[in-house]
Amino acid sequence: MRDHPAVTSGGIAEAVFGRAAARFWDTVQEGCPGLLPEGDAPLIVAGLLRLVGGGDDRPGRLALLTVLGRVYREHRLRPDHATLVGAALTVAVPSLPLEAATWRRAWRLVERAAARVGDGSASWPVEVLGRDRAGDTITILTVRPWRRLPFRPGDAVPVNVPQHPGRWRWYCPANAPRADGTVELHVRAVPGGDVSHRLAHQVHPRLPAGTARRRGARRPDSPARTGPVALTASPTPVGGGTQTCGRGSGLRSGARRQHAEQHRGMTATYPGQGTSWHRPLMVFVWAMAGLAVVSAVGVVVDDRVLTGVPIWLKPLKFAVSFVLYGVTLAWLLSLLRRRSRVAEWTATLIVALGVVEMTIIVGQVLRGTTSHYNVSSPLNAVLWMLMGVAIMVLSVAHLVLAVVVLRQPVADRAGRYAIGLGFGLALLGMLVAIPMVLAGDGSAAEGLAGAHSVGVADGGPGLPLVGWSSTGGDLRVGHFVGLHAMQVLPILAVLLGRFGGGRLDGGVRARLLVVAGVAYAGLTLLLTWQALRGQPLLRPDALTLGVAAALLVGTVAAAAVVARGRRSEVALAA
């Protein structure tokens, strides 16, 4: 297959490809700042164009996928980045007919290749030290990588030249590892072979030659062509194993080594998932899931009633809420491109505070009394004070975690806005609970230091399952809605990307997320305001309905303006 015109070199075509790579990087940078380095854009664009176009023989395709898999892993790409990268590729080369199905297949191939490589930089330069002839057809190139290339005799190296950045070919180092780190490549110019011709006839000492990456494989002349052999000499799947590489320009090289985990049958995860999910958080989530099951059984089999609802209902609701909160935090930490000890320790602190909270709640249920606002005895007062301190510290930890997460580039712009707004609105949900600790008129009974309800005493008639007051205001409604913005907004971002990614670019989706976040904050405050005025959730007065209608109309209008602005841009571009 011939390269796409934008990938050919020389004269105008080379300049065109440079501009295409610049447009690709600008689009990716706008959608997700910091996702890809500008210097790697030509390599990535050329490789993706070659992969989408197809036509390579099997060894060349495996070499290309090895390189793209290393890029995917180094820069911690994820499956959801496919939309952004595909859109950037279309912007870079408008003449490329990038069909959705073809792009999805290509991206899945890169994902599978990435799952079989290890951590490390994608590539690094190699200096050409010598060029000799061995007969009429063989050229011996002596090169020295900028970093030592760990390899064994028989391992193959994917190599490319700058003039054909999308084409990669396998070569075997002809020497055993040397103390000075130099490597010999014996090159035969294959008729019609652009890479081999460049290496054999146009590469000279002290000039950049191309790009090379080591990958443990069978020798090219081996009769067995079904799959590569890893460094450990154990058979591995095509594209399997892991690599350690360094980045640079010109002639590049990398090394592939087989991890012991793979020999034990472990499967590599997608590198774009960042670090592994925070273990203390996940242990806490599983513990809360188990407590939720136990509490659900308690609701059914324990006939005790406390404040008008089954005594096990509060542990059930808190356990489910902590499951959602913990999973969300663990997922957000997994998106970090760089490990953050501050985030890890903060998440562990949140787990400890959650354990304190749930221990007191369950303990008070076992004692047959309330946990919140209970100051009827010195012990109950101390337990309530501990809960209050735990919640305040948790709120501060939540804010610290938000700052740490948002300081690193996460997802695309819409995803970043969803995460940031989710953190902020969850904090707002915590803050709107402050009036609960202030005894309202007729709300706080003797021995209690606060109440959920406003205008009526706690324990009266309530809505099914949640128990929110149906006769007066209930501050838990706004508290609940605000807390779960951390789930609602990221889900909305995912839906916009999945169903609107073809019509809405990253900027439009991000602005829609801002509209949704402002509307969500307005809804949280409206529900809290309604409760403070003593109104049941399902029986708002005319003023509350009017404000709700204004909020709805304003949200729809703002979303329409954002969408109309996108259509205007498309019309002007046409």
N, C-alpha and C positions, 0 to 999 in steps of 0.2 A: 504493500500500500504506500502511496506517496503521502508525504506529510501535507497537512493543511497548508495552504499558501502562507498563512500567517506564521508558520513555524519554519519555513525555509530561511536560509541565511543569505547574506550578501545584498548590498545596495539598499534599494527601497524596501524589499521584503523584510530585511532585518530591522529597519527602522519601524516598519509597520508592526512587526511582532513586539518590539519594545514598547510601543504605545499600547498594544493590546494587553501586555502584561501589566502596564501601569493602570489601565482602566480596570482590569481584574482586581488588582490590589486595592484601588480606591473604593470599589464597590464593596469588597469584603470589609475594608476598614470602616466604611460608613455603617454597615450592618452590624458588625461586631468588632469594635476597636481592639487591636492587639491580638487578634486571632492568628494572623499569619504575618511573618516578617516580609518586608518589601523585597529584600534580596532574593527570597526563594520564589517569588511570583513567576519569573520566566520558566523555571524548572517545573513548577506545578501546572501552569497553563499548558506547556508543551506536552507534559505527560498525560494530562486529562484529555487533551485534544486527540492524542494518539490512541488512548484507550477507547474513547467514544467512537473514533473512526474505525477501529478494528483493522484487521488485515495482517498483523504480525504473525510470524510462525509461533509455535508453542513456546520454545525457549525464550524468544524475544518478549513474548507477552508475560511470561513468568518474571523475567528480569524487570520489566516495567512495573508490574504489580508489586514486586518487592520494594522498589523505590517509592512508589506511591503509598504503600503500607507504612514505610518508615516515616514519610512525611505526615501521614495521618496520625501516627502514634506520637511523634515528637511534639506536634502542635496540639495534641489532645483534642482532635476533632471528634465529633459525635454524629450519630445518625441524623439528628435534627439539623445539622449544618448542611445537609445535602441541598436543601432549598436555596440557601444563601450562596453556596459555592456554584450551584448550577446557574443561578441568576447572574452571578458575577462573570461566569464563563460566557454566557450569552451576551452580556454587555461588552465583554472584551472582544469577542468575534461575532458581530451581528450576523454575518453571512453563514454562521454555523447552524444547521437545522437540528437543534438539540431537542429531540422528542422526549417526553416525560418518561415513557417506559424504558427507552434506551439509557437515559441518565440514571434511573433507579437501578437498573441492572449493573451499570458501571460502578456506581457508588457501593453497591453490595459487594462487588468483587474487591474493591479497595478495603472495605470493612473486614472481609474475611482474610485478606492478606495482612492487615494490621493486627488481627487477633493472633497471628502466628509470629510476630516479631517482638523484640524487647524494647526496653526504654533506652533513650539516648538521643543525641542529635542526629539529624538526617544524613549529613555528608560533610566532607572536608576536603580542602585542596590537596593536590599531589603535585610535587615539582618533578619535572622531567630532567633527569641528570645525564642520561646517555642514550644514544641511538646507534645501533650497529646492525650490520647485515649478516645473516647466516644463509648463504646461498643466494639464489636468484629470487626466491619467493618469500623468505621469512625475514621480518624485521624484529630486532630485539630492543625493546624499550626498557630502560632502567629508571624507575620512578621512586620517589620517597614521599609517602604521605606526611601531612603535617602532624598527624598522630600515628603512633605505631599501629599497624594493621595486624591484629591477631588472626592467624590462619594456620591451616595445616596443608601439607602437600595434597593436592587433589581437590581443594576447595575452589569454587568458581567465583568470579568477580563480575557483577554487572558493570559495564563500562559504557560511557557515552562521550561524545565530543560536543563542544559548544555550538558547532554549526548545525547539529541535529539534536537539539535538547530533548526531543521526545522519543528518541531511539536508544534502546539499551541492549547491549550484547554481552554474552558471557565470555570471560577469559579466565584461564587458570594461571596463578603465579607459577613461574617455572622454577622457582628456588624454594628451599626451606627457609624458615624465618631467620633473619640475620640480625646481628647485634646493632647495626646501624639503621635498621628499619627499612632498608631498600627492598624493592620488589621488582622482579623481571617479568615482563609480559612478552611472549612470543606471538607475533601477529602475522597472519597470512592475509594478504589482500584478496578478498573473495570477489569474483566478478559481480558487479552490481551492488556490492556492499558498501554503503556510504561510510559507516563507522570504521570498518576495517581499512578501507582505502585512506581515510583521513589519518588513522593511526600509523599505517605503514609508510605513507609517502609525504605527509604534510606536518607531522609532529616532530619538533626538534628540541634539543636540550634548552632549558631555561624558559621555554614557552609553555603556556597552559595547553594541555592536550585534551582533556575531556573530563569525564566523571566516572569514578569507579566505586563499587560497593562490593565487599566480599560477602559471599553467601555459600555456606557449606553445601556442596553438590557433587554429583558424579562428574568425573572428567568428561569434557565435551566429546571425546572420542570413545567413551565407554559404550559398550553395546547395549547396556541397560538404560533406556531413556524414559522409564515410567515415572521416575521421581528422584528427587535429590537425596543425598546422604548427608546427614548432619556431621558436625565436627566430631561428635562422639562415635561416628561410624555406625550409628543406628539409623535404620530407615525412618524417614519422617514424611508426612504428607506434603504435597506440592505447596510451596510457599511457606512451609512450616518453620518452626524455630524462632529464635529471637536474634536481634542484632544490636550491636553497640557501634555507634558511628559518631562522627564529628562533622560540623558544617563548614562550608567555605564556598569558593567559586573556582572556575577553571576545572582541572582534573580533580575529581572527588573520589573518596574511597571510604568504605565502611567495613565492618566485620560482623559476621553472624556467629553466635555461639548458642548452643542448646542448653536451656535451663534444666536443672535437675527436676524441677516440678513437672516438666513435660514428660520426662521419663516415668514419672509416677502417675501419668494419666491425667494431670490437671489441665484444665482448659483456660487459656488466657482470656482476659476480659477485654472489652473495647477500651483502648487507651483514652478515648475522649471522655470516658466516665470520670476522669480525674483520679484522685486518690480513692481508696476503698471506703465504703460507707462506715461511718464512725461507729466503732463497735459498742462502746457504752450506750450510745443512743439506741442502737438496734436491740441490745439486750433489754434495755428499759422498755422499748416498744413491745417486744414479745412478752415481757412480764405484765405490761398493762393489758395486752390482748388476753392473756390468761385471766387476769383479774376481771376483765369485762365479762368473760364467760361465767366466772364464778358469781359475779354480781347479778347477771341475768338470771342465773338459777336461783339466787337468793330472792330476787323480786317475785319469782313464782312460788317458791316453797316457804318463804318466811312471811307470815301474815302480819308482822309488826308494821305500824304506820307511824311516821314521824313528820311533823309539819304538813299533814294532809296527803302525803305520798308514801309509797312503799319505802321502807327504811334503806333498802339497797339501791334505790334509784340514783342517789347522789354518787356513790362509788362507780356505778355503771356509766353515768354521763361523764364523770371526770376521767375514767379510764379510757373511754373512746376518744375523748378530746386529746388526751396525752398521746394516744396512738397516732392520731393525725398530725399533731404538732411534732412529735419525735421523728416520724417518717419524713415529714417535710424538711426539718432541719438536717437530717442525715443526707437527704437527696441534695440539698443546697451545698453542703460541705463537699459532696462528691463532685460538684461542678468546678471546684477551685482548681485552677491551672497549676498553682504552687501550693505545697503543703504549708499550713499555717498553724503553728503551735498555739497561738493565741485563740484561734477559732476552736481548736480541739479541746483545749483546757476550759474554754468558756462553755462548750457543749457538755463537757463532763460535769461542770458546775451546775448546769441546768438539770442534768440527770439527777444529781444529788438533791437539788431543791425539789424536784418532782417526787423523789422517793420520800422526802420529809412530808410533803403535802399529802401524799396518798396514804402514808403510814398513819398520820393523824386522822384522816377521814375514815379509814377502815377501822382504826382502833376505837373511835367514838361510836361507829355503828355497832361494833361488838359490845360496847358498853351500853348501847341503847339510848344514846343522846346525840345532840347535834354537834357538829364541829365548827361551823361558821358562826361568828358573832357570839359564841357561848362564853359568858363570863359569870355563870351561875355559881362557880366554886373556884377556889384558887387553882386547882389543877386544870380545869377547863379554861380559865383565863390565861394560864401560861401556854397551853396548847394553841389557843387562838392567837396569842401574841407571836408564837413561833411561825404559825401559818402566815401571818401578816408580814413578818420580816422576810420569810422565804419568797413570798410573792413580790415584794419590793426588790429584793436582790435579783430574782428571776427577770424582772422587767429591765433592770440595768444590764444584765447579761445578754438579754435579747437585743438590746440596743448595740452593745459592743459587737455581738455576732453579726448584726446587720452591717455595721461599718466595715468589718473585716471582709465580709463576702463582697460587698459592693466596691471595695477598693481593687478587686481583681476583676478582669474581664470575664463575664459569664454570659453564655448564650448570645443571641443576637440582641439588637436594640430593644425590640419588643419584650423579649425574655428578661432583659436587664431591668426594664421599667416595671415589669410584672413582679419581679423579685423585690425590688426596692419598695414599690408601693405596698406589696404584701407585708413586708416587714413593718413599714410605717403604720399601716392600718391595723395590724395586729397589736402594735404598741398602743394605738388609739383605743382599741378594744379593751386593753388592760386599764387604761386611764379612765374610761367611762364607768368603770366599776367602783371608782373611789366614792361616789355618793352612797354606795351600799353600806359603808361603815358609819354613815351619819344617820342617826335615828330620825325617821320622818314622822310626821303627824300620824299617830295611830298605827304606825308600822312596826315599831320595835316593842316587843313585849318585855316584861320584867326579866332581868337577868341576861338580856341580849344587848350587844353593842352595835347593832346595825340590823338591816333587813334588806331582802330582795325587793319587796313590794313597796309601793308608794300609795298612800291613801287608805290602805287596808292592811290588816295584820297578815304576816306570813302564815301559810297553812290553810288558806281558804281555797275555794274552788279554783281549779287550774286546767290548762289545756292538756289533752292526753299526751302521754310519753314525756314531754319536756317539763310539764308541771308549771308553766308560766301562768301567772294570775289571770283569770278571766273576769275579775270584778274590779281590779285596780291596775295601776301602772306596775310594770315589772322591769327593773333595770337589767335583768339577765338577758333580755332580748338584744339590746344594742351591744352588750358585752359579747354575746355569742356571735353575732354577725361580724363584728370587728375582728375577733380572733381568727376567724376562718377565712379572712381575706388572703392569708398565706397560701391557701389551697385554691380559692376561686380564681384569683388573677393569673397565676401560672397556668391553670387549666384553660382559661380564656386565651392566653397567649398561644398555647399549643393548638387550640382549635382555629384561631386566626391563621396560624402558619400552615395548618393542614388543609383547611378548606378555602382560605383566601390567599395562600402564598402565590398562586399564579396571577392574581389580579391586584394584590396589594403588596407593595414593596416594604422593606423593613421600616422605613420612615413613617409610612402611613399606619402600619400596625402599631408602631410605638406610640404615635399620637392617639390612636384609638384606645390603647391601654391607659394613657393619661386621662382621657375622657372617662373611661370606666373607673379608674381609681378615684377621680374626683367625685363621681356619682356615688361610688361605694362609701366614701367618707361622708358624703351628704346623707346617705341612707342610715349609716351608723349614728350620726348625730341626731337625725330626725327621730329615730326609734328611741334614743335616750331622752330626747326632749319630750316626746310623747309620754314616756314612762314617768318622768319627773312631774308632769302635769296630772298624774293619777289616772291616765286613760288606759284601759285594756288594749292589748294589741289589735284585737279584732273589732273594737268599737271606737274608732277614732272620731273626733269631732270634725266640724266643717273646716276649721283652721288647719288641722293636721292634714286633712285630705287635700286642701288647697296647696299647701307646701309640697306635699308628695307629688301632686300633679305638675307643679312648676318644676320640680326636680326631674321628673320624667321627660317633660317637654324639652327642658334645657339639655338633657343628655342626648335625646334623639336629634335635636337640632345641631349640637356640637358634632356628633358622629356624622351627620349628613354633610356638614361643612367640610370635615376632614375627607370624606369620600369624594365630594364634589371637587375639592382641590386636586385630588389624584386624577380625576377624569379630565380636568382642565389641563394638567401637565401632559397627559397622554395626547390630548387633542393638539396642543402646541407642538409636541414632538412630531406628530403626524404631519 
